[in-house]
Amino acid sequence: MAWIITKYLISAGVVVLVSEVAKRSDKLGGFIAALPMVTVLVLIWLYLENQPKEKISNHAWYTFWYVLPTLPMFLVFPFLYQRLSFWLTLICCIAITLVCFVVLAHFLRSLGIDLL
């Protein structure tokens, strides 16, 4: 149980760190948020929990493909937020990400990479 609590505290600490830094510096907050800290933490947790190499490698592999459809959201968000409320912008960005994911998944399926 102590291990799970430690994982929660460290993982939550990363989110709090990024949000606090972002309050003070847009650029530094964005830079830190862009670092794959969550993925690195997950890879560490999987390794420390003696997961097979294949499981850890698969996590990194699929994370790469799942990150790609999120990238347009970061370009569209500032544009939409100037014109819409925060929540509507967020909903639109989630929808855009889902559409991008479906399109990417269908394209990759033709290349033999199955994301679904």
C-alpha positions as CSV (number, residue, x, y, z in Angstrom):
1,M,0.0,0.0,0.0
2,A,2.9,2.4,0.8
3,W,4.2,1.8,-2.8
4,I,0.9,2.9,-4.3
5,I,0.7,6.0,-2.1
6,T,4.3,6.9,-3.1
7,K,3.4,6.5,-6.8
8,Y,0.3,8.7,-6.3
9,L,2.3,11.4,-4.4
10,I,5.1,11.6,-7.0
11,S,2.8,11.5,-10.0
12,A,0.5,14.2,-8.5
13,G,3.6,16.2,-7.5
14,V,4.6,16.4,-11.2
15,V,1.2,17.8,-12.2
16,V,1.3,20.3,-9.3
17,L,4.8,21.3,-10.3
18,V,3.9,22.0,-13.9
19,S,0.8,24.0,-13.0
20,E,2.7,26.1,-10.5
21,V,5.6,26.8,-12.9
22,A,3.1,27.6,-15.6
23,K,1.5,30.3,-13.4
24,R,4.9,32.1,-13.3
25,S,6.2,31.4,-16.8
26,D,4.2,30.4,-19.8
27,K,7.3,29.3,-21.7
28,L,8.9,27.3,-18.9
29,G,5.5,25.8,-17.9
30,G,4.9,24.7,-21.5
31,F,8.4,23.3,-21.8
32,I,8.0,21.2,-18.7
33,A,4.6,20.1,-19.7
34,A,5.9,19.0,-23.1
35,L,8.4,16.7,-21.5
36,P,7.2,13.2,-21.4
37,M,7.3,13.1,-17.6
38,V,4.2,11.0,-17.1
39,T,5.4,8.4,-19.6
40,V,8.8,8.3,-18.0
41,L,7.2,7.8,-14.6
42,V,5.0,5.0,-16.0
43,L,8.0,3.3,-17.6
44,I,9.9,3.6,-14.2
45,W,6.9,2.2,-12.3
46,L,6.5,-0.7,-14.7
47,Y,10.2,-1.5,-14.5
48,L,10.3,-1.3,-10.7
49,E,7.2,-3.6,-10.6
50,N,9.1,-6.2,-12.6
51,Q,6.9,-6.0,-15.7
52,P,8.2,-7.8,-18.7
53,K,10.4,-5.9,-21.2
54,E,7.7,-6.5,-23.9
55,K,5.1,-4.7,-21.7
56,I,7.4,-1.7,-21.1
57,S,8.4,-1.5,-24.7
58,N,4.8,-1.7,-25.9
59,H,3.9,1.1,-23.6
60,A,6.5,3.4,-25.1
61,W,5.6,2.3,-28.7
62,Y,1.8,3.0,-28.3
63,T,2.4,6.2,-26.4
64,F,4.3,7.5,-29.4
65,W,1.3,6.8,-31.7
66,Y,-1.3,8.1,-29.3
67,V,0.6,11.4,-28.8
68,L,0.5,12.3,-32.5
69,P,-3.3,12.9,-32.7
70,T,-3.1,15.2,-29.7
71,L,-0.7,17.7,-31.3
72,P,-3.3,19.6,-33.4
73,M,-5.2,20.4,-30.2
74,F,-2.3,22.5,-29.0
75,L,-2.4,24.5,-32.1
76,V,-6.2,25.0,-32.2
77,F,-6.7,25.6,-28.5
78,P,-5.2,29.2,-28.4
79,F,-7.2,30.2,-31.6
80,L,-10.5,28.8,-30.3
81,Y,-10.0,30.1,-26.7
82,Q,-9.8,33.7,-28.1
83,R,-13.3,33.2,-29.6
84,L,-15.1,30.7,-27.2
85,S,-15.4,30.0,-23.5
86,F,-12.8,27.8,-21.9
87,W,-15.1,24.8,-21.5
88,L,-16.4,24.9,-25.1
89,T,-12.9,25.3,-26.3
90,L,-11.8,22.2,-24.3
91,I,-14.8,20.2,-25.6
92,C,-13.9,21.2,-29.2
93,C,-10.3,20.3,-28.7
94,I,-11.3,16.9,-27.3
95,A,-13.5,16.3,-30.3
96,I,-10.7,17.3,-32.7
97,T,-8.3,14.9,-30.9
98,L,-10.8,12.1,-31.2
99,V,-11.3,12.8,-34.9
100,C,-7.5,12.9,-35.4
101,F,-7.1,9.7,-33.6
102,V,-9.7,7.8,-35.7
103,V,-8.2,9.1,-38.9
104,L,-4.6,8.2,-37.7
105,A,-5.8,4.7,-36.5
106,H,-7.4,4.0,-39.9
107,F,-4.3,5.2,-41.8
108,L,-1.9,3.2,-39.6
109,R,-4.1,0.1,-39.9
110,S,-3.3,0.2,-43.6
111,L,0.4,0.1,-42.6
112,G,-0.1,-2.9,-40.3
113,I,-0.2,-0.9,-37.0
114,D,-3.3,-1.6,-35.0
115,L,-4.2,1.0,-32.4
116,L,-7.7,0.0,-31.7
